[in-house]
Amino acid sequence: SNEAKILYAYILRRTDLSRKNGWADDYDKIYLYYPINEVVELLHCGRQKAVNTLRELQYAGLVEIKKQGCGKPNCIYPKSYEAVSNTDFKKS
């Protein structure tokens, strides 16, 4: 969805900031916090739409979400991806 694309772009921007601040777990995986209320503000949507958009990114394999519980925001681990050039595809 368009919302997922926008959210993913913001997550990637925050990933650079997390990297600069040294936010990495014990396995050197970069993580960030993006509370649901901030996603709601960013996308100008309701809470359920924000949750569904994050879930969409998770199902697409673009992020991994770890719950912390106790009212703390979830840890979001952006996954690396590889761009595919359109020239790799041929018409049959």
N, C-alpha and C positions, 0 to 999 in steps of 0.2 A: 504494500500500500504506500501511498505518498507519505503518510505520517511516519511509517517505518523508515523510509529513506531519509527523511528529515532528522529523525531521532538518531539514526545510525551516524549521520554526518556530525551531529553534535557529540556523540559518544567518541568518535574518532578524534575530534578536536580536544576533548577532555583527556584522551589517552596520552597525547603529547605532554599535557600539563602533569599528568600523573607520573609519566616517565621522568620528567625534569625534577619532580619532587621526591623521586625515589620510592614511589608507592608500588612495591612488588612484594609478592608473598615469598614463602620459603623456597619455592621452586623458580623464583625469578620471573614469575608471570605478572605482568602489569595489570592492576585492577583499578577501578574507580567506583565512586558512589554517585548514584543518580537517584535521589529520592523521588517517589511517585508524585509528590506534590510539585516538584520542579518539572517533571515530564508533563503534568497537567497544564502548568503555566506555559511551557514551551509550545505545546501543541494546541492550546486553547480548547481543551476537550474535558470530558468527565474522567473520573478516576478509573472506571472500568475500561474505557477506551485506552487510557494510558497503560494499564496493566496488559491489555490484549496486544498493544503495539510492542511492548517489550517482549512478550511471549512470542510474537511473530518473528522478531529478530532471533530469539533463541531457537525456534523451530527451523529457521533458515540456516542455522549453524554459524551466525555472525557474532553471537555473544554467548557466554556461559554465565548463568546467574546462580550465585550461592546465597542462600538465605542465612541471615545472622540471628533472627529472632529478637525477642525482648524490645520490640519497637525500633530497632536499628535498621538503617537502610540496607538493602541487599548489596552485595559486592558484585560488580559487573566486570567480567573478564572479556574484553574484545578479542575475538579470534583473528588470526592473520588470514589474509585472503590473497589470491593471486588474480590479477586482471587477465582476461583472455581477449586477445586481439580479434577483431571481426574478420581479419584476413585469414584466420585459421579455418574458417568454415567455407566449404565449397558447395555450390548448388549441384544437385544431382539430376 
